[in-house]
Amino acid sequence: MPEPIEVPVVIIGGGSCGLSLSIFLSDHGVQHILFERHAGTSILPKAHIINQRTMEIFRQHGIADEIIAQGTPPRQLSQVVWQTSLAGDGPLDRKILGTIHTWGCKQGTERNNTYVRDAPHLPTNLPLLRSEPILRSIAETRNPGKVLFSHTVIDFEEKEDCVLVYVSNKDGTNSVYRAAYLVGADGGKMVGPKIGVEMEGPKGLRKIVSTHFKADLSEYWDDRTGIAHFCNPSLGLAMRSGSMLPLGPTWGRYSEEWQMHFAIGVDDPLFPREDAVARIRQLLKLPDLELEVLSLSNWVLERVLANKYCQGRVFIGGDSAHRHPPTTGLGLNTAVQDSQNLAWKLAYVLQGKADVSLLDTYEMERLPTGKINCDWALFTSQRHHVIAKAIGFEEGKPEANEAHFLNMFDEGSEIGKASRAYLQYVIDGQKVEFAAHEMDLGFVYPQGSFVPDGTVQPPRDPMHQHYTPTTRPGHRLPHAWLDCRGTMISTHDLVGTAADFLLITDRDGAEWVDAARKAAKARSIGLRVAQIVAPMDRPLVEEYVDLELQWAEVKGVGAKGAVLVRPDNIVAWRSSGPGSAQDIASAFDQILGRRGKVTLNGVN
């Protein structure tokens, strides 16, 4: 057996979760190595929605620009439609059943304004087969020679002071690594089961057939449409028919590649490629369509959540911890956010800046968030059945379904008009999937690495449409644009990539600045400071100007107040006004697990 190679962190899995973690650890100065058993990144075009929270994380770590450059322009993802077919010349072909707008809708609309106001980037759309190569390239550049594909972890063994990781290398040799910590981002294939993780929740909900293909559909596709759901009388309920989206690399009607999803019975055999081609042509009403199938996958829909995210020195994240329906696009986003949460905590423990108990807060914070996201994804997936019912089809009755549709689209029929109006009313309810703005930004950690200030959590919108910005500890730092010597930057740009903390105060908060700098220096913690002033104040060299008073609306503290932000842009502590040096020192100690529960400003 070869001598173990020492490395602080081993990552198993080179998907979005593992590659993101690698990038974040590199930015935080943590040596690590990543093993991926496959030769390359994903060949499947799944996990395509990248929400605003993930985009601002990518912005923080220098990833966002390339994602945006390759992603869908907002105007070409401005609507989701339900329609009978893409082509055809029959009386029921090319009929629009209903439409719902997304964040990419026309500038100046209420929905678009909401998304623009609350984060530095809009969401974007880029399938995994294009986003993962970007992540891999960046990870390899920042950690050269230690992002290793075609390397298989065959086993690991946790000891009291380390984890021994046994690897089969690309060249056929074997190696052993001695790591302080191991992170499983392997989709639950080995790491989770080995440490006794149980994936809890309903399984076998539906079987989905996903076909990735090339075709020229420029003559038929509406350039505004991001997703089309097809439903026609001969094929039955909408969920059984199919949904399709462009995959780029050119977007809109000129997309070269596409993906079609449709459901089959859970116990049905694997769907063959030739049947998928026939089904696509039938759904689109393009019997002579030339298409090339690039990949076909049969997968089973489930909503499962790990009963634990860590054991000892071993952690899991991404699909290893949570798997759920793709509705609302929460999978990849939850995975990246797992990685960001864990990365700075590993850095602080390994660098001696925090007690090892800080790592306990990873599960404490991320498991409840994983549950909320799993539940919401299942809920929004089930709402499609409501739309199917509103369409009014009956299984196995194509003639009755055709008669129903002919009546629905009869302009002289009052019941037809009512049927269409009611269907649109039901489709509007699917905003819980396509406009769940608060799900992306309004999450809160119920407990963890922060100091509660005794304030009441803002009420959450049960439909998750309306996000309320807040600096209450445990919440995401609100975004606001600030003027920095002629350049507009986001409050999220203030933290940087080096795992520093951030103190935000005003010009009169100099005492907080001095106290925080002394406390951070005593604990070997990097600290950035942002003193934000009003537009009428002449800024000093190190001050930022709240030109549009956006920060003033969301800061949640008074004059001489202060907000302390973690390296992952989560608010860790705040004071509504002046305080003492002991307040900020005690806050650092509680956040980093250096001592037990402290009292802050008289509030436990």
Residue pairs with C-beta under 8 A, 6 or more apart in sequence:
1 176
2 174
2 175
2 176
3 176
4 164
4 176
4 177
4 178
5 175
5 176
5 177
5 178
6 177
6 178
7 31
7 32
7 33
7 177
7 178
7 179
8 30
8 31
8 32
8 179
8 180
8 181
8 346
8 350
9 25
9 30
9 31
9 32
9 33
9 179
9 180
9 181
9 182
9 183
9 346
9 350
10 32
10 33
10 34
10 35
10 153
10 156
10 163
10 165
10 177
10 179
10 181
10 182
10 183
11 18
11 21
11 22
11 32
11 33
11 34
11 35
11 183
11 185
12 18
12 34
12 35
12 153
12 165
12 182
12 183
12 184
12 185
12 186
12 190
12 191
13 34
13 35
13 36
13 184
13 185
13 186
13 187
13 318
13 320
14 34
14 35
14 36
14 38
14 41
14 136
14 147
14 149
15 36
15 41
15 42
15 128
15 132
15 185
15 187
15 318
15 319
15 335
16 47
16 128
16 131
16 132
16 135
16 318
16 332
16 335
16 336
17 185
17 317
17 318
17 319
17 320
17 335
17 336
17 338
17 339
18 34
18 36
18 183
18 185
18 186
18 318
18 339
19 34
19 41
19 132
19 135
19 136
19 138
19 139
19 147
20 135
20 335
20 336
20 339
20 340
21 183
21 185
21 317
21 339
21 342
21 343
22 32
22 34
22 139
22 142
22 143
22 147
23 61
23 63
23 135
23 138
23 139
23 142
24 61
24 339
24 340
24 343
24 344
25 32
25 143
25 343
25 346
25 347
26 32
26 139
26 142
26 143
27 61
27 142
27 497
27 498
27 499
28 343
28 344
28 346
28 347
28 497
28 498
28 499
28 567
29 347
29 351
29 498
29 499
30 343
30 346
30 347
30 350
30 351
31 146
32 143
32 146
33 143
33 146
33 147
33 148
33 177
34 139
34 143
34 146
34 147
34 148
35 148
35 151
35 152
35 153
35 165
35 167
36 147
36 148
36 149
36 150
36 151
37 150
37 151
37 152
37 153
38 149
38 150
39 149
39 150
40 149
41 128
41 129
41 132
41 133
41 135
41 136
42 128
42 129
42 132
43 129
43 295
44 128
44 129
44 210
44 212
44 295
44 297
45 127
45 128
45 129
45 130
45 212
45 247
45 257
45 259
45 295
46 127
46 128
46 210
46 326
46 331
47 127
47 128
47 131
47 326
47 329
47 331
47 332
48 125
48 126
48 127
48 128
48 245
48 247
48 329
49 123
49 125
49 328
49 329
49 332
49 333
50 58
50 67
50 71
50 123
50 124
50 125
50 126
50 131
50 329
50 332
50 333
51 123
51 329
51 330
51 333
51 440
52 115
52 118
52 119
52 121
52 122
52 123
52 440
52 441
53 119
53 333
53 337
53 440
53 441
53 443
53 476
54 332
54 333
54 336
54 337
55 64
55 67
55 119
55 120
55 121
55 122
55 123
55 124
56 64
56 119
56 120
56 121
56 479
56 490
56 492
56 569
57 336
57 337
57 340
57 568
57 569
58 64
58 67
58 336
59 120
59 121
59 490
59 492
59 493
60 492
60 493
60 495
60 496
60 497
60 569
61 497
62 138
62 497
63 134
63 135
63 138
64 121
66 134
67 124
67 126
67 131
67 134
68 121
68 124
70 126
70 130
70 131
70 134
70 248
70 249
71 124
71 125
71 126
72 104
72 124
72 125
72 126
72 226
72 246
72 248
72 251
73 104
73 251
73 252
74 103
74 104
74 122
74 124
75 104
75 223
75 224
76 104
76 223
76 224
76 225
76 226
76 246
76 251
76 252
77 102
77 103
77 104
77 125
77 226
78 101
78 102
78 104
78 105
78 106
78 224
78 226
79 99
79 100
79 101
79 102
79 105
79 222
79 224
79 225
79 226
80 99
80 100
80 102
80 225
80 226
80 227
80 228
80 229
80 430
80 434
81 96
81 97
81 98
81 99
81 222
81 225
81 227
81 228
81 229
82 96
82 97
82 98
82 99
82 228
82 229
82 231
82 238
82 387
82 391
82 423
82 427
83 94
83 95
83 96
83 97
83 228
83 229
83 230
83 231
84 92
84 93
84 94
84 95
84 97
84 230
84 231
84 232
84 405
85 93
85 94
85 95
85 230
85 232
85 283
85 284
85 285
86 94
86 217
86 220
86 221
86 228
86 230
86 283
86 284
86 285
86 286
87 93
87 94
87 219
87 220
87 284
87 285
87 286
88 94
88 285
88 286
90 285
91 406
91 409
92 232
92 233
92 402
92 405
92 406
92 409
93 232
93 285
95 405
95 409
97 231
97 391
97 420
97 423
97 427
98 387
98 420
98 423
98 424
98 426
98 427
99 424
99 427
100 427
100 428
100 430
100 431
100 434
101 109
101 111
101 434
101 435
102 111
102 226
102 434
102 435
103 111
103 112
103 115
103 122
103 123
103 435
103 437
104 112
104 122
104 226
105 111
105 112
106 112
107 116
111 435
114 437
114 467
115 122
115 123
115 437
116 122
117 550
118 437
118 441
118 467
118 469
118 478
118 479
119 441
119 479
120 479
120 481
120 490
120 492
120 493
123 329
123 440
125 226
126 248
127 247
127 248
127 259
128 332
129 247
130 248
130 249
131 332
136 147
139 147
140 147
148 169
148 170
149 170
150 170
151 167
151 168
151 169
151 170
152 167
152 168
153 165
153 166
153 167
153 168
153 186
153 190
154 166
154 167
154 168
154 174
155 165
155 166
156 163
156 164
156 165
156 166
156 182
156 191
156 194
156 314
157 163
157 164
157 166
158 164
158 182
158 195
158 311
158 312
158 313
158 314
162 178
162 179
162 180
162 313
163 178
163 179
163 180
163 181
163 182
163 313
163 314
164 176
164 177
164 178
164 179
165 176
165 177
165 178
165 179
165 182
166 174
166 175
166 176
167 174
167 175
167 176
167 177
168 174
169 175
179 313
180 313
180 350
181 313
181 314
181 315
181 346
181 350
181 359
182 191
182 313
182 314
182 315
183 314
183 315
183 316
183 317
183 342
184 190
184 191
184 192
184 314
184 315
184 316
184 317
184 320
185 316
185 317
185 318
185 320
185 335
185 339
186 320
187 318
187 319
187 320
188 197
188 199
188 306
188 316
188 319
188 320
188 321
188 323
191 314
191 316
191 320
192 199
192 306
192 316
192 320
192 321
195 308
195 311
195 312
195 314
195 316
196 308
196 311
197 306
197 307
197 308
197 316
197 320
197 321
198 306
198 307
199 304
199 305
199 306
199 307
199 323
200 304
200 305
200 306
200 307
201 302
201 303
201 304
201 305
201 374
202 302
202 303
202 304
202 378
203 300
203 302
203 304
204 266
204 300
204 301
204 302
205 266
205 300
205 301
205 302
205 303
205 325
205 378
205 381
206 239
206 263
206 266
206 300
206 301
207 263
207 264
207 265
207 266
207 268
207 298
207 299
207 300
207 301
208 261
208 262
208 263
208 264
208 298
208 299
208 300
208 301
209 261
209 262
209 263
209 264
209 271
209 276
209 296
209 297
209 298
210 259
210 260
210 261
210 296
210 297
210 299
211 259
211 260
211 261
211 276
211 277
211 280
211 293
211 295
211 296
212 247
212 257
212 258
212 259
212 293
212 294
212 295
212 296
213 257
213 258
213 259
213 260
213 277
213 280
213 291
213 292
213 293
213 294
214 256
214 257
214 258
214 291
214 292
214 294
215 258
215 289
215 290
215 291
215 292
216 290
217 253
217 255
217 258
217 284
218 253
218 254
220 253
220 284
220 286
221 228
221 246
221 252
221 253
221 255
222 253
223 252
223 253
226 245
226 246
227 243
227 244
227 245
228 243
228 244
228 245
229 238
229 241
229 242
229 243
230 238
230 241
230 242
230 243
230 244
230 283
230 284
231 237
231 238
231 241
231 388
231 391
231 393
232 241
232 283
232 285
232 405
233 393
233 398
233 401
233 402
233 404
233 405
234 282
234 398
234 401
234 402
235 241
235 242
235 282
235 283
236 393
236 395
236 396
236 398
236 401
237 388
237 391
237 393
237 395
238 384
238 387
238 388
238 391
238 393
239 263
239 384
239 385
239 388
240 262
240 263
241 262
241 283
242 260
242 261
242 262
242 279
242 280
242 283
243 260
243 261
243 262
244 258
244 259
244 260
244 261
244 283
244 284
245 258
245 259
246 252
246 255
246 257
246 258
247 255
247 257
247 258
247 259
248 255
248 256
248 257
249 256
249 257
250 256
257 294
260 276
260 279
260 280
260 283
262 279
262 283
264 271
264 298
266 300
270 298
271 296
271 298
273 293
273 296
276 293
276 296
277 291
277 293
280 289
280 291
281 287
281 288
281 289
281 291
301 325
301 381
302 323
302 324
303 323
303 324
303 325
303 374
303 375
303 377
303 378
304 322
304 323
304 324
304 374
305 321
305 322
305 367
305 370
305 371
305 374
306 316
306 320
306 321
306 322
306 367
306 370
308 363
308 367
309 315
309 316
309 317
309 321
309 362
309 363
309 366
309 367
309 370
310 316
310 359
310 360
310 362
310 363
315 342
315 359
315 362
317 335
317 338
317 339
317 342
317 366
318 334
318 335
318 338
318 339
319 331
319 335
321 338
321 366
321 367
321 370
322 331
322 334
322 370
322 373
322 374
323 331
323 374
324 330
324 331
324 373
324 374
324 377
324 378
325 377
325 378
325 380
325 381
326 377
326 381
327 377
327 380
327 381
327 383
327 384
327 433
328 376
328 377
328 380
328 432
328 433
328 436
328 439
330 373
330 376
330 377
330 439
331 377
333 440
334 369
334 370
334 373
337 366
337 369
338 366
338 370
340 568
341 362
341 365
341 366
341 568
342 362
342 366
343 499
343 568
344 499
344 566
344 567
344 568
345 354
345 358
345 359
345 361
345 362
345 449
346 359
347 353
347 499
347 567
348 354
348 358
348 499
348 592
349 355
349 356
349 358
349 359
351 524
352 524
353 523
353 524
353 525
353 592
354 592
354 593
354 594
355 592
355 593
355 594
356 593
357 593
358 449
358 592
358 593
360 593
361 447
361 448
361 449
361 593
364 445
364 447
364 448
365 445
365 447
365 448
365 449
368 445
368 446
369 443
369 445
372 439
372 443
373 439
376 436
376 439
376 464
379 432
380 430
380 432
380 433
380 436
383 429
383 430
383 432
383 433
384 430
386 426
386 429
387 423
387 426
387 427
387 430
390 422
390 423
390 426
390 427
391 423
392 401
392 404
392 408
392 419
393 401
393 404
394 400
394 401
407 413
407 415
407 416
407 419
408 416
408 419
408 420
408 423
409 416
409 420
410 416
411 417
431 463
431 465
432 463
432 464
432 465
435 465
436 463
436 464
436 465
437 464
437 465
437 466
437 467
438 460
438 461
438 464
438 465
438 466
438 467
438 468
439 464
440 467
441 467
441 476
442 460
442 461
442 464
442 467
442 468
442 475
442 476
443 475
443 476
444 457
444 472
444 474
444 475
445 474
445 475
445 570
446 474
447 474
448 474
449 566
449 572
449 591
449 592
449 593
450 473
450 474
450 566
450 570
450 571
450 572
450 573
450 591
451 473
451 572
451 573
451 587
451 590
451 591
451 598
451 600
452 473
452 474
452 603
452 604
453 472
453 473
453 573
453 574
453 575
453 576
453 600
453 601
453 603
454 603
454 604
455 472
457 472
458 468
458 470
458 472
459 468
461 467
469 478
469 479
469 553
469 554
470 478
470 554
470 556
471 477
471 478
471 554
471 555
471 556
471 557
471 563
471 571
471 574
472 556
472 571
472 574
473 571
473 572
473 573
473 574
474 570
474 571
475 570
475 571
476 569
476 570
476 571
477 491
477 492
477 563
477 565
477 569
477 570
477 571
478 491
478 551
478 554
478 555
479 490
479 491
479 492
480 490
480 491
480 546
480 548
480 550
480 551
480 553
480 554
481 488
481 489
481 490
481 547
481 548
481 550
482 488
482 489
482 490
482 491
482 530
482 532
482 544
482 545
482 546
482 547
482 551
483 539
483 544
483 545
483 546
483 547
484 544
484 545
485 539
488 547
489 544
491 504
491 530
491 551
492 569
494 502
494 504
494 528
494 530
494 544
494 565
495 501
495 502
495 528
495 565
495 567
495 569
496 528
498 526
499 526
499 567
500 525
500 526
500 527
500 528
500 567
501 520
501 525
501 526
501 527
501 528
501 564
501 565
501 566
501 567
501 572
501 588
502 527
502 528
502 529
502 530
502 564
502 565
503 512
503 513
503 516
503 527
503 528
503 529
503 530
503 562
503 563
503 564
503 565
504 530
504 531
504 532
504 555
504 562
504 563
504 564
504 565
505 512
505 513
505 529
505 530
505 531
505 532
505 560
505 561
505 562
505 563
506 531
506 532
506 533
506 559
506 560
506 561
507 531
507 533
507 537
507 540
507 543
508 559
508 560
509 531
509 560
509 561
509 562
510 531
511 560
511 578
511 581
512 560
512 562
512 575
512 578
512 579
512 584
513 529
513 531
514 581
515 580
515 581
515 583
515 584
515 585
516 527
516 529
516 562
516 564
516 584
517 527
517 529
518 581
518 585
519 581
519 584
519 585
519 588
520 526
520 527
520 588
521 527
522 585
523 588
523 589
523 592
523 594
525 588
525 592
529 542
530 544
531 540
531 542
531 543
531 544
532 543
532 544
532 545
532 546
532 551
532 555
533 539
533 543
533 544
533 545
533 546
534 545
534 546
534 549
534 552
535 545
535 546
535 547
535 549
537 543
537 545
539 545
546 552
555 561
555 563
556 563
556 574
556 576
557 563
557 574
557 575
557 576
557 577
558 576
558 577
559 577
560 577
560 578
561 574
561 575
561 576
561 577
562 574
562 575
562 579
562 584
563 571
563 573
563 574
564 571
564 572
564 573
564 574
564 584
564 587
564 591
565 571
565 572
566 572
566 591
572 587
572 591
573 584
573 587
573 591
573 600
575 583
575 600
575 601
579 601
583 600
583 601
586 595
586 598
586 599
586 600
587 598
587 600
588 594
589 595
589 598
590 597
590 598
590 600
597 604
